[in-house]
Amino acid sequence: MKKILVSIAAVIALSSSAMAGVNSQTGCGLGSMIIKDDSSAVLLALQATTNGIFGNQTFGITSGTLGCQKTQLVMNERAEEFVASNMDQLAKEIAQGHGESVDTLAELLEVSDKATFSASLQANYNSIYTSQNAKMADVLDNISTTSL
């Protein structure tokens, strides 16, 4: 109980604004909204932990709240949550053209030809990740228009 209270106090103390911008490393959610500073691993861990404890990332992705954007095309919620939680790893593996995250995304999107899907993602990397701060919704929309 004491640890939970200390964690909540730390989150409140570190927050500068409830309307803070969302970073691309821990995705969207309450933790990313409350803790604006993402300059250290400790703060990133607090963001991710807050999102996990309150289970609000799925709600935010589904509803388009808490700094999350809904995708233009209807995607499966598991794929949206997966991309939001694995943005950095997914970007790295798409650039390489293979990896567990790319395979998992293919399964979540029910893609039958994983090799072609992976090659298409790699070929369209710059169209999928249009900026260094790409958001989950933009990435999924770009994947659906370039690779599906």
C-alpha positions as CSV (number, residue, x, y, z in Angstrom):
1,M,0.0,0.0,0.0
2,K,2.8,2.3,0.9
3,K,4.5,1.7,-2.5
4,I,1.3,2.6,-4.4
5,L,0.9,5.8,-2.4
6,V,4.6,6.7,-3.1
7,S,4.1,6.0,-6.8
8,I,1.0,8.1,-7.0
9,A,2.7,10.9,-5.2
10,A,5.7,10.7,-7.5
11,V,3.4,10.8,-10.6
12,I,1.6,13.9,-9.2
13,A,4.8,15.6,-8.2
14,L,6.4,15.0,-11.6
15,S,3.4,16.1,-13.6
16,S,3.5,19.6,-15.0
17,S,0.2,19.6,-16.8
18,A,-2.7,17.2,-17.4
19,M,-2.7,18.3,-21.0
20,A,1.0,17.4,-21.7
21,G,2.0,16.1,-25.1
22,V,2.2,12.4,-25.7
23,N,5.6,10.9,-26.4
24,S,6.3,8.2,-28.9
25,Q,8.2,5.8,-26.6
26,T,5.5,4.8,-24.1
27,G,2.5,5.5,-26.3
28,C,-0.6,7.4,-25.3
29,G,-2.5,7.1,-22.0
30,L,-2.9,8.7,-18.6
31,G,0.8,8.2,-17.7
32,S,2.0,9.9,-20.9
33,M,-0.5,12.7,-20.3
34,I,0.4,13.4,-16.7
35,I,4.2,12.9,-16.9
36,K,5.3,15.3,-19.6
37,D,9.1,14.9,-19.2
38,D,10.4,11.8,-21.0
39,S,14.1,12.6,-20.7
40,S,15.0,9.7,-18.4
41,A,14.3,6.0,-18.1
42,V,12.8,6.5,-14.7
43,L,10.2,8.9,-16.1
44,L,9.4,6.6,-19.0
45,A,9.0,3.7,-16.6
46,L,6.6,5.8,-14.5
47,Q,4.6,6.6,-17.7
48,A,4.4,3.0,-18.8
49,T,3.6,1.8,-15.2
50,T,0.8,4.4,-14.8
51,N,-0.7,3.3,-18.2
52,G,-0.5,-0.3,-17.1
53,I,-1.9,0.1,-13.6
54,F,-4.9,2.1,-14.7
55,G,-5.4,0.0,-18.0
56,N,-6.3,3.2,-19.8
57,Q,-4.3,2.8,-23.0
58,T,-6.8,0.5,-24.6
59,F,-9.7,2.8,-23.7
60,G,-7.8,5.8,-25.1
61,I,-7.0,4.0,-28.3
62,T,-10.6,2.9,-28.7
63,S,-12.1,6.2,-27.9
64,G,-9.5,8.5,-29.3
65,T,-8.9,10.2,-25.9
66,L,-6.0,10.5,-23.5
67,G,-3.7,11.6,-26.2
68,C,-4.5,8.7,-28.5
69,Q,-5.8,9.0,-32.0
70,K,-8.2,6.7,-33.6
71,T,-7.2,5.3,-37.0
72,Q,-9.0,6.4,-40.1
73,L,-9.6,2.8,-41.1
74,V,-11.2,0.4,-38.8
75,M,-8.4,-1.8,-37.4
76,N,-8.5,-4.5,-34.8
77,E,-8.0,-3.1,-31.3
78,R,-5.3,-5.6,-30.5
79,A,-3.3,-4.4,-33.5
80,E,-3.8,-0.8,-32.4
81,E,-2.7,-1.5,-28.9
82,F,0.3,-3.6,-30.1
83,V,1.5,-0.8,-32.4
84,A,1.0,1.8,-29.6
85,S,3.0,-0.3,-27.2
86,N,5.8,-1.3,-29.6
87,M,6.4,1.8,-31.7
88,D,10.2,1.9,-31.4
89,Q,10.8,-1.9,-31.8
90,L,8.4,-2.0,-34.7
91,A,10.1,0.9,-36.5
92,K,13.4,-0.8,-36.1
93,E,12.1,-4.2,-37.5
94,I,10.3,-2.6,-40.4
95,A,13.5,-0.9,-41.4
96,Q,15.3,-4.2,-41.2
97,G,12.5,-6.0,-43.1
98,H,11.9,-8.7,-40.5
99,G,11.4,-9.4,-36.8
100,E,9.0,-10.7,-34.2
101,S,7.1,-7.5,-33.9
102,V,6.5,-7.4,-37.7
103,D,5.4,-11.1,-37.6
104,T,3.1,-10.3,-34.7
105,L,1.6,-7.4,-36.5
106,A,1.0,-9.5,-39.6
107,E,-0.8,-12.0,-37.4
108,L,-2.9,-9.4,-35.7
109,L,-3.9,-7.9,-39.1
110,E,-4.6,-11.4,-40.4
111,V,-2.0,-11.1,-43.3
112,S,-1.5,-14.5,-44.9
113,D,1.8,-13.8,-46.8
114,K,4.1,-12.5,-44.1
115,A,7.2,-12.4,-46.3
116,T,5.5,-10.1,-48.9
117,F,4.0,-8.0,-46.1
118,S,7.4,-7.6,-44.4
119,A,9.1,-6.6,-47.7
120,S,6.3,-4.1,-48.5
121,L,6.7,-2.5,-45.0
122,Q,10.4,-2.2,-45.5
123,A,10.0,-0.7,-49.0
124,N,7.5,1.8,-47.7
125,Y,9.3,2.7,-44.5
126,N,9.5,6.4,-45.3
127,S,5.8,6.5,-46.2
128,I,4.8,4.7,-43.0
129,Y,7.0,6.7,-40.6
130,T,6.6,10.2,-42.0
131,S,8.3,11.9,-39.0
132,Q,10.4,11.0,-36.1
133,N,7.4,11.6,-33.8
134,A,4.9,9.5,-35.8
135,K,1.8,8.6,-33.8
136,M,0.2,5.1,-33.7
137,A,-2.8,6.1,-35.7
138,D,-0.7,7.6,-38.4
139,V,1.5,4.5,-38.6
140,L,-1.4,2.1,-38.9
141,D,-3.2,4.3,-41.5
142,N,0.1,4.5,-43.5
143,I,0.6,0.7,-43.2
144,S,-3.0,0.1,-44.4
145,T,-2.6,2.4,-47.4
146,T,0.9,1.2,-48.4
147,S,1.2,-2.4,-47.4
148,L,-2.2,-4.1,-47.2
